[in-house]
C-alpha cells in the first residue's frame, strides 16, 4: 500500500521559516503550531468505532465524540481499501470535528493495535496544542516500538507548554532514523523547543551533512531558531548557501542571517567567524 502522506502537503512549512514541524517561539504569547504528521505504509486493520467518553461540562458532547469515532473508523477503512477519494473525504469529515475528536482517540492511543495507534496519533499531530487533553496517553507512546508513533507523539507534545524532556530526547534520537520522513519530522518538531541542549544542537549540526536535502533544510531551519547558541553551525551553514538544492540554500541563507543577527544583538557586533565556529 502506498505511503499515506499526501494530506501533509500544506503542513510542513511554517511562515518564513521553511519546512519543519513547528513554528519559532519569539514570545510567550506566540501559539505553537501543529507537528507535521508522518504517515507509514502497510495494510490497516478494520477498526471498530471508538466508544464515546463520559461527558463533562467542559468536554465535547457524547454525540460529537461518537461521531468522531465513526469518522475515524471510516478514515481507517478507506486507507485499508486503498481508496484515495474515500480517504480524502473521511479525513476532511474528521477534520471538521477537530479537537472534539480527541476524547474519542485517547482509547486508541493506549490500545493494543499498533496500526490504530499510528492513525490516531497522525490525526492528533494535525491538531497540535488542541490535542493537549491526550497528553498523558501521548507520553505513554514515547516508548512505542514504531518510530512513526514515537515521532508524532513526541512532536505533538512539543506543541504544549512545558513539554516533557523525554519527548525532546525521543526527537533527538530519531534524527538518525533510517527513514528521511522520520528524520525531517523530528528535526522540524525540535523547532518548537525554546531551549535546546548542546547535545541536541550538535545532532542538528550533524543533520546538515545528511545525504537527503530535505533533512539538510530541516536541520538548518531549526538551527536558525536557536540564535547565538547555534553559532558553531555557521561554517557548515555558509557552505550550504551554495547547495545544489534550492530549499537547502534558502534555509541555510536564512539561518546564517538569523544566527549572525542574534550574535550581533548579544555582543554588539558581528559574530567573529574564527572565534565562534567549530574548526
Steps between C-alpha positions, in 0.01 A plus 500: 500500500630843414630729768209695641655843508329701228289698747815644660591718201392830648616436856876472485582867455454767761498869408839619375695240690477227234423139563452352840252370745460811710529874510760721669421629848619861514252585777299311756176617339581345164286186457683180425414332173401145429770244445520375144368144512694221338310216334605141446423229250338163553150355510282644770264302723121511489456709812185524705349840589655652811251505792419851626650622826296612801374851448611788722399868498820599316527201269349441155151357499449125493348537155807684369735240645292219354502670161878537519534129572290412197695738278828357623376152410407620151842661456681180591268290285573725201873461557462124530315492169766722342225734381650851465165669443338341803815566704493869412131537575520312829797707610325825412194391695715411801676835479165679525463340844847627590593502867169337592649179360770489768298313767398242241862434403653477848395133546657417162834642613518255788355210302679187391469558125816672371347609172205657677744694716678624189177633349390665824832670574523620139172685544598644837821627342284722280325650804818599684418688824133410468597139571618583852225295671681197357834600656517208742419244231747661260775488762432131535579456130855634523625142540278358225677250272401703193721801419199648321298495820791630706580794273140611473432460871817687595430765239152570632634522856747773395205719400376503861629734768794347689537185291660205680874460454434141400323625186802708403729200561287285269516761223877534531541123479281488188724748318700195391204281399539320169176656365556856379137586576557407863829695511357817350189488719717463809721790393201721427328424830815588693439852372214522750743461790608834641825384658682217324789327676852509363466131413182566302665787314798279413268238356327763289838622375573141399173509306645771277717224347203273428493352150136601458442872433171491692687419817769760435230765455308389809812503717598845374153636569492375857854622568395845380264523798773441758677831453855541625492152655518363145806708405710183477293402196588813300788345306283219366203730446709739291610208284138397454410842360656358183320164521360345181153494654306829503314426821829426675655820368206707622490336843876535546504862386225592743667307781830682449317833502304426817787346695735781402237757592450336839874511558517870419213579735670311783856628463443825316682396184523239227567143599876442459516198275829359619423554866153345520482226240622146523814426308 
